[in-house]
């Protein structure tokens, strides 16, 4: 009985883990949609950020 239960638990675990596998190689969504489903272009995604870690001061 314990062996059957152990096999069932392992089988269900493998099925659950296999469900997490991505079906495509695309990590980010594509912008192929039209109308309300079309994503807006981010204005600052590639803009450099001025960062001075040594000169940083907290605002009070």
C-alpha positions as CSV (number, residue, x, y, z in Angstrom):
1,X,0.0,0.0,0.0
2,X,2.8,2.4,0.9
3,X,4.6,1.6,-2.3
4,X,1.5,2.4,-4.4
5,X,1.0,5.7,-2.5
6,X,4.7,6.7,-3.0
7,X,4.5,5.9,-6.8
8,X,1.3,8.0,-7.0
9,X,2.9,10.9,-5.2
10,X,6.0,10.8,-7.4
11,X,3.9,10.6,-10.6
12,X,1.7,13.6,-9.5
13,X,4.8,15.6,-8.6
14,X,6.3,15.0,-12.0
15,X,3.1,16.0,-13.7
16,X,2.9,19.2,-11.7
17,X,6.5,20.1,-12.4
18,X,6.1,19.3,-16.1
19,X,3.2,21.8,-16.2
20,X,5.6,24.6,-15.2
21,X,7.7,24.1,-18.3
22,X,7.4,26.9,-20.9
23,X,5.9,25.9,-24.2
24,X,7.9,28.5,-26.2
25,X,11.3,30.1,-26.0
26,X,9.8,33.6,-25.7
27,X,10.3,35.0,-22.2
28,X,8.8,38.4,-22.8
29,X,5.4,39.0,-24.4
30,X,5.4,40.1,-28.0
31,X,3.5,43.3,-29.2
32,X,1.6,41.6,-32.0
33,X,-1.8,42.7,-30.7
34,X,-4.0,45.6,-32.0
35,X,-6.3,48.0,-30.2
36,X,-6.7,47.8,-26.5
37,X,-4.5,44.7,-26.2
38,X,-1.5,46.6,-27.7
39,X,1.2,47.3,-25.1
40,X,2.5,50.9,-24.8
41,X,6.2,51.5,-25.5
42,X,8.1,52.2,-22.3
43,X,9.7,55.7,-22.5
44,X,12.5,55.0,-20.0
45,X,13.4,51.3,-20.6
46,X,16.7,52.1,-22.3
47,X,17.4,55.5,-20.7
48,X,20.6,55.6,-18.7
49,X,20.1,56.4,-15.0
50,X,22.6,58.8,-13.3
51,X,23.6,57.0,-10.1
52,X,26.2,58.2,-7.6
53,X,26.2,55.6,-4.8
54,X,28.9,57.3,-2.8
55,X,27.1,60.7,-2.9
56,X,23.6,59.4,-2.1
57,X,21.8,61.1,0.8
58,X,18.4,60.2,2.2
59,X,15.7,62.8,2.1
60,X,14.3,63.6,5.5
